């Protein structure tokens, strides 16, 4: 393995790893030999992200996951552990803007709650699931 880091054999979960910063994190980890599990709500974007790394040295798995739903996080973690047998790192990157392109003053209470369920509660759900595994 060439480069600064050799993460061969390690496994990382990246929520929101199917685009933007999350995809960049997944690609960098994969290029360093890390196996990556991309969790996202869009199956097509998940598949495209995995395809973008198929030439990399690490393996890539994708999993549907809505981080605002603890049951979805639990299912995604089980699938990741079934695939890779371990998780060494976790990047809670999933996030939403809440109101689209509308002004803050035009957002609904429901949009506000959905944004916090993803951006705040989702981090809690994901890190808790990862920490439970990593401390076993």
C-alpha positions as CSV (number, residue, x, y, z in Angstrom):
1,X,0.0,0.0,0.0
2,X,1.4,3.4,-0.9
3,X,0.4,6.7,0.5
4,X,0.3,8.3,3.9
5,X,-2.1,5.9,5.6
6,X,-2.4,2.1,5.3
7,X,-5.9,1.2,6.4
8,X,-5.9,-2.3,4.9
9,X,-8.3,-4.6,6.7
10,X,-10.0,-1.8,8.6
11,X,-13.7,-1.1,8.2
12,X,-15.4,2.3,8.4
13,X,-19.1,3.3,8.3
14,X,-19.9,6.6,6.5
15,X,-23.4,7.9,6.8
16,X,-24.3,10.1,3.9
17,X,-21.3,8.6,2.1
18,X,-23.1,8.6,-1.2
19,X,-22.4,12.2,-2.1
20,X,-20.5,15.4,-1.2
21,X,-18.2,15.4,1.8
22,X,-19.3,11.9,2.8
23,X,-18.4,10.5,-0.6
24,X,-15.0,12.2,-0.4
25,X,-14.3,10.6,3.0
26,X,-15.4,7.2,1.7
27,X,-13.2,7.5,-1.4
28,X,-10.2,8.6,0.6
29,X,-10.6,5.8,3.1
30,X,-11.1,3.3,0.3
31,X,-8.0,4.5,-1.5
32,X,-6.0,3.9,1.7
33,X,-7.2,0.2,1.7
34,X,-10.1,0.6,4.1
35,X,-13.3,-1.4,3.6
36,X,-16.2,1.1,3.6
37,X,-19.9,0.7,4.4
38,X,-21.9,3.5,2.8
39,X,-25.2,4.2,4.6
40,X,-27.7,6.4,2.9
41,X,-31.4,6.7,2.1
42,X,-31.0,6.8,-1.7
43,X,-30.2,3.3,-3.2
44,X,-29.2,4.7,-6.6
45,X,-26.8,7.2,-5.1
46,X,-25.4,4.5,-2.8
47,X,-24.8,2.2,-5.8
48,X,-23.2,5.1,-7.8
49,X,-20.9,5.8,-4.9
50,X,-19.8,2.2,-4.7
51,X,-19.2,2.1,-8.4
52,X,-16.9,5.1,-8.1
53,X,-14.7,3.0,-5.8
54,X,-14.7,-0.3,-7.5
55,X,-11.1,0.0,-8.6
56,X,-9.9,0.9,-5.1
57,X,-8.1,-1.6,-2.9
58,X,-10.8,-1.7,-0.2
59,X,-14.2,-3.4,-0.5
60,X,-17.4,-1.3,-0.5
61,X,-20.8,-2.2,0.7
62,X,-23.9,-0.1,0.7
63,X,-26.9,-0.2,3.0
64,X,-30.2,1.7,3.1
65,X,-30.2,3.6,6.4
66,X,-32.4,6.4,7.7
67,X,-30.3,7.7,10.6
68,X,-33.3,9.3,12.2
69,X,-34.8,5.9,12.8
70,X,-33.0,3.8,15.5
71,X,-34.4,0.6,13.9
72,X,-32.9,1.5,10.6
73,X,-29.5,2.2,12.2
74,X,-29.6,-1.2,14.0
75,X,-30.5,-3.0,10.8
76,X,-27.7,-1.2,8.9
77,X,-25.1,-2.0,11.6
78,X,-26.1,-5.7,11.6
79,X,-25.8,-5.8,7.8
80,X,-22.4,-4.1,8.0
81,X,-21.2,-6.6,10.7
82,X,-22.5,-9.5,8.7
83,X,-20.5,-8.3,5.6
84,X,-17.3,-7.2,7.2
85,X,-17.3,-8.7,10.7
86,X,-16.2,-5.5,12.4
87,X,-16.3,-1.7,12.5
88,X,-13.2,0.3,13.3
89,X,-14.4,3.8,12.5
90,X,-17.6,5.7,12.0
91,X,-18.2,9.0,10.2
92,X,-21.7,10.4,11.0
93,X,-21.9,12.6,8.0
94,X,-25.6,12.3,7.0
95,X,-27.5,15.6,7.1
96,X,-30.3,17.6,5.6
97,X,-31.1,21.3,5.3
98,X,-34.7,21.0,6.4
99,X,-36.4,23.7,4.4
100,X,-35.0,23.3,0.9
101,X,-34.5,26.7,-0.6
102,X,-37.2,28.4,1.3
103,X,-36.4,31.1,3.9
104,X,-36.0,30.1,7.5
105,X,-39.2,32.0,8.4
106,X,-41.2,29.9,5.9
107,X,-40.2,26.6,7.3
108,X,-42.7,24.4,9.1
109,X,-42.4,22.9,12.5
110,X,-42.4,19.4,10.8
111,X,-39.4,20.4,8.6
112,X,-37.6,21.7,11.6
113,X,-38.1,18.5,13.6
114,X,-37.1,16.3,10.6
115,X,-33.9,18.3,10.2
116,X,-33.0,17.8,13.9
117,X,-34.0,14.1,13.8
118,X,-31.5,13.5,11.0
119,X,-28.7,16.0,11.9
120,X,-28.7,15.6,15.7
121,X,-30.6,12.5,16.7
122,X,-29.0,10.6,13.8
123,X,-25.5,11.2,15.1
124,X,-26.5,9.9,18.5
125,X,-28.1,6.7,17.0
126,X,-25.2,6.0,14.7
127,X,-22.4,6.6,17.2
128,X,-24.2,4.7,19.9
129,X,-24.6,1.7,17.6
130,X,-20.9,1.9,16.5
131,X,-19.7,2.4,20.1
132,X,-21.7,-0.6,21.3
133,X,-19.9,-2.8,18.7
134,X,-16.4,-1.3,19.3
135,X,-16.5,-1.7,23.0
136,X,-17.5,-5.4,22.9
